[in-house]
Amino acid sequence: MNIFEDGFSINIGNLLDLVVGVGLKILFLILAFAILAPIGRKIIVSTLHKATSKQKISESRVTTLEKLLLNIFSYTLIFLFIVMLFGIFDVPFGPLLASAGVVGLAIGFGAQGLVSDIVTGFFILLEKQIEVGDYVTTGGYSGIVEEVGLRTTQIRGFDGTLNFVPNRDVMGVSNHSRGNMRALVDIGISYDDNIDQAMQVLQTICEEFQTDARFIDGPDVLGVQAFGSSEIVLRVLGKTENMEQWGAERDMRKRIKEAFDANGIEIPFPHQVNITKNN
């Protein structure tokens, strides 16, 4: 059966065959990529772990490289999918790339940020500035690094917010997870209390925590740190494992409060005095 329109005849049967054929090709392409994507990810992960198992590479470094390679793999799959999709529709991809180059020149200035993100991302990985699992402060954000990608670095704040920081904004990095951390506790006592007695109580508490697995060195009483407006500040310091300093500090503060109460040592707090004048 033929339909005539504007001098052209379109065979409905051939058109249906063409549509069905193209549809089947697209479906097959989607299924192929749906199967290939998880297999490729598993191959990347297993190959990376095998390659690094015999070398002295930290687990955080392996995780960082793993996420980056998976990121590159995803971008590559998307590019191949688009190329093969154009092939199904018999659209030549070469001229498109050439025209894209011309367009690229026009928008090159607008894409400088993207190029800067990618280049900076490679330098971040090359110099090992940050890795997945590190506690860092950079770009106006503080938190745990969850992913270092080609374009952005993902930092999850302690309130649970996931921040996507462009790599070009990762400047002046403060990495709080390199080497041993410090558990530092400043505690104030009243000017009327005996400093030597308070330091002795603190040292007893420090000796209790010296058997704590979180501490690598100390803790020890350093002595008088400062004279406040209503308190004498004593300092306790110890070295801990990475990311263990906060829990250790909390436990020490609780134990110090209990010990000071038991020994009658006052921890000063603000007082308000009301003076009434009578005429």
KADANOR-V206730 format. One line per field, one symbol per residue. psi: psi as a letter, one per 20 degrees, with the letter a starting at -180 (. if undefined). A space follows every 50 residues. Layout:
psi = ???
This chain:
psi = pqpppkjqppohghgghgggggghggghgggghhhhghgggggggggghh hihjqmpqhhgghghghghhgggghgggghggghghhhjkophghghghh hghhhhjghhjhggghggghghhgggilgqrpiqoroqkjqpapphpoah hqppporijipopoophiinqlpoojjpaqrpopoppqrqiiqogggghg gghggghhiiipihphpbrqphbphroahjqppqppqqprqpjihghggg hggghgggggghjkppoqqpqppppppp.
